[in-house]
Amino acid sequence: MNQIKYDQDFHGWTQEQARLLRQRRFAELDIDNVVEEIQALGRGERREVVSHLRLLLTHLLNWQHQPGNRGRSWRLSIEGHRIQAAKHLEENPSLRSQLDDIQAHAYRLARIDAERQTRLSRKTFPESCPWSFDRAISDDFWPDDG
């Protein structure tokens, strides 16, 4: 049988690999690319936690440093990203062991975002995240005025 090439028809390749796995035809699998794609899926899960946490931390910084702009939209965004970050981590508990690195990365990006959005100096915001992950996702946590 003529195998579909990974770099020529990715969708077709995925379907073929799934079919071969279901049929337990392991010798015919494109092992190197299957391994790479599985690892990429894991990296994607990590990126998603970073993304939700980045947005959450950005909004928390904005909330703290621009009390005059607090509104329903910011509150709902914070609540939504809290739920998404917590749920994603719940669905991928092995990422908890990487949480310090994930949060540090997300905070570096959030600090840049907050500078852009608030037009305040980056020095206004702490160099490292002032809140633990558990605190940041806590429903009853709202940072006070800067």
C-alpha positions, 0 to 999 in steps of 0.5 A: 500500500502506498503510504500518505506522506507526513509533509504532503498531506498532514490530515491524510497522514493523521487518518492513516496513522490512526487507522494503522494503530486501530488495526495494530499494524505497528510495523507500518507506522511512521514512528518518528513523526507519530512521536513528534506529533504526540510530543507537540500535543503535550507542548500545546497543552502547556502553551494553553495553560500559559495563555490562560494564565497570561491573560489572567495575570494581565487583567489582575495587574490592570485591575490592581494598577488601574482601579478607575477602569475596573468594570464588569468586562474586566471582572468577567474576563478574570473570572473566565480565565481563572476557570479556564486555567484551573480546568486545563490544569485539572485535565493535565495534572502532570503540568502542575510539576511545571507550574513555577516555570509556567507561571514565571513565563506567563507573568513575563508576558503579562507584564509586557501586556499590562505595560502596553494596555495601561501605558504605565512604565513596566517598572510599575509592575513587580519583576516576579509574579506577586501571587501564587497560582492558587491565589491568582485563580481563587474566586475571592482574590481581587488585588487591591490598589497598586 
